[in-house]
Amino acid sequence: MFGSTDPDIWGRGTGFDLYIGEDLENWAGPFPAFRPGKDFYAEENFWAPEVHEYQGRYYMFATFLRKDNKRRGTAVLVADDPAGPYKPHSNGPVTPEDWFSLDGTVYLDDAGRPWLVFCHEWVQVGDGRICAVRLSEDLKESRGEPVVLFSASEAPWPTPFKHHSRKAPDNYVTDGPFLYRTAGNKLLMLWSSFIHNVYAQGVAFSVTGVITGPWRHEGEPLYRNDGGHGMLFRTFTNKLMLALHSPNVTPLERPIFIELEEKNGRLQLAGRNRR
Protein backbone atom coordinates (compact mmCIF):
# COMPACT_ATOMS: atom_id res chain seq x y z
CA MET A 1 0.00 0.00 0.00
CA PHE A 2 1.41 3.34 -1.14
CA GLY A 3 0.18 6.82 -0.30
CA SER A 4 1.01 10.42 0.44
CA THR A 5 2.63 10.13 3.86
CA ASP A 6 4.23 13.51 4.60
CA PRO A 7 2.92 15.17 7.79
CA ASP A 8 2.12 18.26 5.70
CA ILE A 9 1.39 17.26 2.12
CA TRP A 10 1.22 20.93 1.11
CA GLY A 11 4.78 21.57 2.25
CA ARG A 12 8.21 20.11 1.70
CA GLY A 13 8.15 16.50 0.58
CA THR A 14 10.12 13.78 2.35
CA GLY A 15 9.25 11.05 -0.16
CA PHE A 16 6.85 8.12 -0.32
CA ASP A 17 6.49 5.19 2.03
CA LEU A 18 4.78 1.83 1.72
CA TYR A 19 3.06 -0.61 4.04
CA ILE A 20 2.85 -4.38 3.57
CA GLY A 21 0.02 -6.60 4.81
CA GLU A 22 -1.94 -9.75 4.11
CA ASP A 23 -5.41 -9.11 5.57
CA LEU A 24 -6.12 -5.37 5.00
CA GLU A 25 -6.10 -4.86 8.78
CA ASN A 26 -2.57 -5.53 10.01
CA TRP A 27 0.25 -3.68 8.28
CA ALA A 28 4.03 -3.68 8.58
CA GLY A 29 5.80 -0.39 7.94
CA PRO A 30 6.18 2.31 6.97
CA PHE A 31 9.12 1.42 4.74
CA PRO A 32 10.77 4.04 2.51
CA ALA A 33 9.84 3.56 -1.16
CA PHE A 34 11.18 6.81 -2.63
CA ARG A 35 13.48 9.51 -1.35
CA PRO A 36 14.48 12.37 -3.68
CA GLY A 37 18.11 13.12 -4.45
CA LYS A 38 19.57 16.59 -4.09
CA ASP A 39 19.07 17.27 -7.80
CA PHE A 40 15.42 16.16 -7.89
CA TYR A 41 13.26 18.68 -9.73
CA ALA A 42 10.64 19.08 -6.96
CA GLU A 43 10.59 19.84 -3.25
CA GLU A 44 6.88 20.21 -2.41
CA ASN A 45 3.47 18.58 -2.93
CA PHE A 46 4.50 14.92 -3.10
CA TRP A 47 1.08 13.42 -3.83
CA ALA A 48 -0.87 10.42 -5.08
CA PRO A 49 1.71 7.68 -5.75
CA GLU A 50 0.41 4.58 -7.47
CA VAL A 51 2.44 1.62 -8.72
CA HIS A 52 1.88 -0.48 -11.85
CA GLU A 53 3.80 -3.47 -13.17
CA TYR A 54 4.78 -2.97 -16.81
CA GLN A 55 7.15 -5.06 -18.95
CA GLY A 56 8.74 -6.71 -15.92
CA ARG A 57 9.45 -3.55 -13.89
CA TYR A 58 7.46 -1.46 -11.44
CA TYR A 59 6.51 2.13 -12.26
CA MET A 60 5.30 4.72 -9.80
CA PHE A 61 3.18 7.59 -11.13
CA ALA A 62 3.17 10.48 -8.67
CA THR A 63 2.42 14.20 -8.50
CA PHE A 64 5.10 16.79 -7.66
CA LEU A 65 5.31 20.60 -7.64
CA ARG A 66 8.13 21.73 -9.91
CA LYS A 67 10.79 24.03 -8.45
CA ASP A 68 11.24 26.04 -11.65
CA ASN A 69 7.72 27.11 -12.60
CA LYS A 70 5.67 26.13 -9.53
CA ARG A 71 3.35 23.93 -11.57
CA ARG A 72 2.19 20.50 -10.42
CA GLY A 73 2.49 17.51 -12.73
CA THR A 74 2.72 13.72 -12.80
CA ALA A 75 6.15 12.14 -13.18
CA VAL A 76 7.23 8.52 -13.54
CA LEU A 77 9.58 6.66 -11.18
CA VAL A 78 10.84 3.09 -11.60
CA ALA A 79 12.07 0.15 -9.52
CA ASP A 80 12.94 -3.50 -10.08
CA ASP A 81 11.01 -4.57 -6.98
CA PRO A 82 7.50 -3.43 -5.98
CA ALA A 83 8.90 -2.24 -2.64
CA GLY A 84 11.47 -0.04 -4.36
CA PRO A 85 13.62 1.87 -4.02
CA TYR A 86 12.06 3.99 -6.77
CA LYS A 87 14.25 6.27 -8.86
CA PRO A 88 13.31 9.01 -11.36
CA HIS A 89 12.48 7.57 -14.77
CA SER A 90 10.93 10.44 -16.72
CA ASN A 91 12.74 13.76 -17.09
CA GLY A 92 10.31 15.64 -14.86
CA PRO A 93 6.55 15.49 -15.43
CA VAL A 94 5.03 13.78 -18.45
CA THR A 95 2.02 16.12 -18.18
CA PRO A 96 2.13 19.49 -20.01
CA GLU A 97 4.82 21.74 -18.55
CA ASP A 98 2.65 24.84 -18.15
CA TRP A 99 -0.42 23.02 -16.77
CA PHE A 100 -1.45 22.38 -13.20
CA SER A 101 -1.97 18.62 -13.42
CA LEU A 102 -2.22 15.81 -10.91
CA ASP A 103 -3.23 12.22 -10.14
CA GLY A 104 -1.89 10.57 -13.29
CA THR A 105 -2.67 6.88 -13.81
CA VAL A 106 -1.48 4.58 -16.59
CA TYR A 107 -3.81 2.76 -19.00
CA LEU A 108 -2.94 0.21 -21.69
CA ASP A 109 -5.27 0.21 -24.70
CA ASP A 110 -6.27 -2.87 -26.69
CA ALA A 111 -3.09 -2.60 -28.76
CA GLY A 112 -0.97 -2.53 -25.57
CA ARG A 113 -0.07 1.16 -26.02
CA PRO A 114 0.32 3.13 -22.78
CA TRP A 115 -1.67 6.24 -21.99
CA LEU A 116 -1.54 8.62 -19.07
CA VAL A 117 -4.95 9.62 -17.73
CA PHE A 118 -4.76 12.64 -15.44
CA CYS A 119 -6.53 15.71 -14.09
CA HIS A 120 -6.10 19.22 -15.46
CA GLU A 121 -6.67 21.04 -12.20
CA TRP A 122 -9.62 23.24 -11.42
CA VAL A 123 -7.24 25.82 -9.90
CA GLN A 124 -6.18 26.63 -13.46
CA VAL A 125 -9.26 25.90 -15.58
CA GLY A 126 -12.14 26.39 -13.13
CA ASP A 127 -14.15 23.41 -14.38
CA GLY A 128 -11.66 20.60 -13.70
CA ARG A 129 -10.96 18.22 -16.56
CA ILE A 130 -9.84 14.63 -16.97
CA CYS A 131 -7.48 14.21 -19.90
CA ALA A 132 -5.53 11.45 -21.62
CA VAL A 133 -2.23 11.59 -23.47
CA ARG A 134 -0.24 8.88 -25.22
CA LEU A 135 3.01 7.81 -23.57
CA SER A 136 6.14 6.48 -25.21
CA GLU A 137 6.56 2.72 -24.92
CA ASP A 138 9.26 3.20 -22.29
CA LEU A 139 6.97 5.54 -20.28
CA LYS A 140 9.60 8.30 -20.24
CA GLU A 141 7.66 10.98 -22.11
CA SER A 142 4.31 11.91 -23.62
CA ARG A 143 3.42 11.67 -27.30
CA GLY A 144 1.21 14.29 -28.95
CA GLU A 145 -1.33 16.60 -27.36
CA PRO A 146 -3.64 15.65 -24.48
CA VAL A 147 -7.26 14.81 -25.24
CA VAL A 148 -9.96 16.18 -22.92
CA LEU A 149 -12.18 13.25 -21.92
CA PHE A 150 -14.68 15.28 -19.90
CA SER A 151 -15.08 18.18 -17.49
CA ALA A 152 -16.42 17.71 -13.97
CA SER A 153 -19.60 19.70 -14.57
CA GLU A 154 -20.66 17.23 -17.29
CA ALA A 155 -21.48 14.68 -14.59
CA PRO A 156 -24.88 15.07 -12.90
CA TRP A 157 -23.75 14.65 -9.28
CA PRO A 158 -20.89 17.10 -8.46
CA THR A 159 -21.67 20.59 -7.20
CA PRO A 160 -19.48 23.71 -7.42
CA PHE A 161 -16.54 23.65 -5.04
CA LYS A 162 -16.44 26.53 -2.58
CA HIS A 163 -12.90 27.53 -1.62
CA HIS A 164 -11.91 30.55 0.43
CA SER A 165 -9.23 31.57 -2.09
CA ARG A 166 -11.40 31.15 -5.21
CA LYS A 167 -14.43 33.39 -5.58
CA ALA A 168 -15.69 32.13 -8.96
CA PRO A 169 -19.05 30.34 -8.60
CA ASP A 170 -18.37 27.60 -11.17
CA ASN A 171 -15.33 25.76 -9.78
CA TYR A 172 -15.65 22.00 -10.18
CA VAL A 173 -13.01 19.51 -9.04
CA THR A 174 -11.67 16.41 -10.78
CA ASP A 175 -9.48 14.02 -8.77
CA GLY A 176 -8.00 10.56 -8.93
CA PRO A 177 -8.94 8.81 -12.21
CA PHE A 178 -8.56 5.03 -12.30
CA LEU A 179 -9.50 2.71 -15.20
CA TYR A 180 -11.19 -0.68 -14.89
CA ARG A 181 -12.46 -3.27 -17.39
CA THR A 182 -15.56 -5.20 -16.39
CA ALA A 183 -16.08 -8.89 -17.06
CA GLY A 184 -18.15 -7.83 -20.07
CA ASN A 185 -15.30 -5.64 -21.41
CA LYS A 186 -16.94 -2.35 -20.44
CA LEU A 187 -14.40 0.39 -19.72
CA LEU A 188 -15.12 2.22 -16.47
CA MET A 189 -13.37 5.15 -14.85
CA LEU A 190 -13.41 5.94 -11.17
CA TRP A 191 -12.93 9.62 -10.39
CA SER A 192 -13.71 11.98 -7.53
CA SER A 193 -15.27 15.38 -6.97
CA PHE A 194 -17.35 17.17 -4.31
CA ILE A 195 -21.02 17.36 -3.35
CA HIS A 196 -21.57 20.51 -1.28
CA ASN A 197 -17.86 20.42 -0.44
CA VAL A 198 -17.98 16.80 0.74
CA TYR A 199 -15.63 14.45 -1.10
CA ALA A 200 -17.33 11.75 -3.18
CA GLN A 201 -16.42 8.88 -5.50
CA GLY A 202 -18.04 8.70 -8.94
CA VAL A 203 -17.98 6.29 -11.89
CA ALA A 204 -18.03 7.03 -15.62
CA PHE A 205 -18.04 4.68 -18.62
CA SER A 206 -16.77 4.90 -22.18
CA VAL A 207 -19.59 4.59 -24.70
CA THR A 208 -17.21 3.19 -27.31
CA GLY A 209 -15.09 1.12 -24.92
CA VAL A 210 -11.94 3.07 -25.84
CA ILE A 211 -10.08 5.59 -23.75
CA THR A 212 -11.01 8.61 -25.87
CA GLY A 213 -14.71 7.99 -25.19
CA PRO A 214 -17.13 9.66 -25.35
CA TRP A 215 -17.67 9.26 -21.61
CA ARG A 216 -20.97 9.12 -19.77
CA HIS A 217 -21.58 9.26 -16.03
CA GLU A 218 -23.52 7.33 -13.45
CA GLY A 219 -26.28 9.51 -12.04
CA GLU A 220 -25.24 9.02 -8.42
CA PRO A 221 -21.80 8.63 -6.84
CA LEU A 222 -20.62 5.22 -5.72
CA TYR A 223 -19.56 6.62 -2.33
CA ARG A 224 -20.33 10.04 -0.88
CA ASN A 225 -19.30 9.94 2.79
CA ASP A 226 -16.24 12.22 2.51
CA GLY A 227 -14.07 9.65 0.75
CA GLY A 228 -12.60 9.37 -2.71
CA HIS A 229 -9.56 9.02 -4.97
CA GLY A 230 -10.46 5.37 -5.35
CA MET A 231 -8.64 2.44 -6.89
CA LEU A 232 -9.81 -1.15 -7.37
CA PHE A 233 -7.96 -4.35 -6.51
CA ARG A 234 -8.60 -8.02 -5.85
CA THR A 235 -7.94 -9.66 -2.48
CA PHE A 236 -6.09 -12.97 -2.16
CA THR A 237 -9.55 -14.60 -2.16
CA ASN A 238 -10.58 -12.67 -5.32
CA LYS A 239 -12.96 -10.21 -3.68
CA LEU A 240 -13.28 -6.94 -5.59
CA MET A 241 -12.33 -4.08 -3.28
CA LEU A 242 -12.46 -0.31 -3.47
CA ALA A 243 -9.63 1.56 -1.73
CA LEU A 244 -10.43 5.16 -0.74
CA HIS A 245 -8.97 7.78 1.52
CA SER A 246 -11.30 9.29 4.09
CA PRO A 247 -11.88 11.77 5.61
CA ASN A 248 -10.61 14.28 3.08
CA VAL A 249 -8.99 16.43 5.78
CA THR A 250 -5.22 16.73 6.16
CA PRO A 251 -3.62 15.13 8.15
CA LEU A 252 -6.50 12.83 9.09
CA GLU A 253 -6.80 10.95 5.79
CA ARG A 254 -6.69 7.18 6.18
CA PRO A 255 -7.24 4.30 3.76
CA ILE A 256 -10.53 2.45 3.90
CA PHE A 257 -11.45 -0.70 1.99
CA ILE A 258 -14.96 -1.44 0.76
CA GLU A 259 -16.10 -4.65 -0.91
CA LEU A 260 -17.77 -4.13 -4.29
CA GLU A 261 -19.78 -6.24 -6.70
CA GLU A 262 -19.88 -6.02 -10.45
CA LYS A 263 -23.41 -6.44 -11.74
CA ASN A 264 -24.61 -5.89 -15.32
CA GLY A 265 -21.47 -3.93 -16.14
CA ARG A 266 -21.86 -1.59 -13.16
CA LEU A 267 -20.18 -1.32 -9.78
CA GLN A 268 -22.09 -1.35 -6.53
CA LEU A 269 -21.34 -1.75 -2.86
CA ALA A 270 -21.45 -5.46 -1.91
CA GLY A 271 -24.85 -6.57 -0.69
CA ARG A 272 -26.71 -3.59 -2.15
CA ASN A 273 -29.41 -4.33 -4.70
CA ARG A 274 -29.41 -2.27 -7.87
CA ARG A 275 -31.94 -2.59 -10.68
C-alpha positions, 0 to 999 in steps of 0.5 A, spaced: 500 500 500 502 506 497 500 513 499 502 520 500 505 520 507 508 527 509 505 530 515 504 536 511 502 534 504 502 541 502 509 543 504 516 540 503 516 532 501 520 527 504 518 522 499 513 516 499 512 510 504 509 503 503 506 498 508 505 491 507 500 486 509 496 480 508 489 481 511 487 489 510 487 490 517 494 488 520 500 492 516 508 492 517 511 499 515 512 504 513 518 502 509 521 508 505 519 507 497 522 513 494 526 519 497 528 524 492 536 526 491 539 533 491 538 534 484 530 532 484 526 537 480 521 538 486 521 539 493 513 540 495 506 537 494 509 529 493 502 526 492 498 520 489 503 515 488 500 509 485 504 503 482 503 499 476 507 493 473 509 494 466 514 489 462 517 486 468 518 492 472 514 497 477 513 504 475 510 509 480 506 515 477 506 520 482 504 528 483 510 533 484 510 541 484 516 543 480 521 548 483 522 552 476 515 554 474 511 552 480 506 547 476 504 541 479 504 535 474 505 527 474 512 524 473 514 517 472 519 513 477 521 506 476 524 500 480 525 493 479 522 490 486 514 493 488 517 495 494 522 499 491 527 503 491 524 507 486 528 512 482 526 518 477 524 515 470 521 520 466 525 527 465 520 531 470 513 530 469 510 527 463 504 532 463 504 538 459 509 543 462 505 549 463 499 546 466 497 544 473 496 537 473 495 531 478 493 524 479 496 521 473 494 513 472 497 509 466 492 505 462 494 500 456 489 500 450 487 494 446 493 494 442 498 494 448 499 502 447 500 506 454 496 512 456 496 517 461 490 519 464 490 525 469 486 531 471 487 538 469 486 542 475 480 546 477 485 551 480 487 553 473 481 551 468 475 552 473 471 546 471 476 541 472 478 536 466 480 529 466 485 528 460 488 522 456 495 523 453 499 517 449 506 515 452 512 512 449 513 505 450 518 506 455 513 511 459 519 516 459 515 521 455 508 523 452 506 523 445 502 528 442 497 533 445 492 531 451 485 529 449 480 532 454 475 526 456 470 530 460 469 536 465 467 535 472 460 539 470 458 534 465 457 529 470 450 530 474 452 529 481 458 534 483 456 541 485 461 547 485 466 547 489 467 553 494 474 555 496 476 561 500 481 563 495 477 562 489 471 566 488 468 564 482 461 560 482 463 555 477 469 551 480 468 543 479 473 539 481 476 532 478 481 528 482 484 521 482 482 517 475 482 510 475 481 505 469 477 498 470 475 493 465 468 489 467 467 482 465 463 484 459 469 488 457 466 495 459 471 500 460 469 504 467 473 510 470 473 511 477 474 519 479 472 523 484 469 530 486 465 534 491 457 534 493 456 541 497 464 540 499 464 533 501 468 528 497 465 523 493 467 517 488 463 517 482 464 512 476 463 514 468 463 509 462 466 509 455 460 509 450 465 506 445 469 502 450 476 506 448 479 511 452 477 517 448 470 515 449 465 519 449 464 518 456 458 518 460 456 518 467 452 514 473 447 519 475 449 518 483 456 517 486 458 510 488 460 513 495 459 520 498 461 519 505 467 524 505 471 519 501 474 518 494 480 518 490 479 510 489 482 504 486 480 497 485 484 491 486 482 483 488 484 480 495 487 474 495 480 470 495 478 474 489 474 479 492 473 486 488 475 491 493 475 499 493 480 503 496 479 510 498 482 515 503 477 518 508 476 523 511 478 528 506 482 532 511 489 533 512 492 530 516 487 525 518 486 521 511 486 514 512 485 508 507 478 504 507 477 498 503 470 497 501 467 490 498 464 491 491 460 487 486 460 487 479 453 487 476 450 488 469 457 492 467 456 496 473 459 497 480 455 497 486 457 496 494 457 489 496 450 486 498 446 492 495 441 491 490 441 495 484 436 494 478 
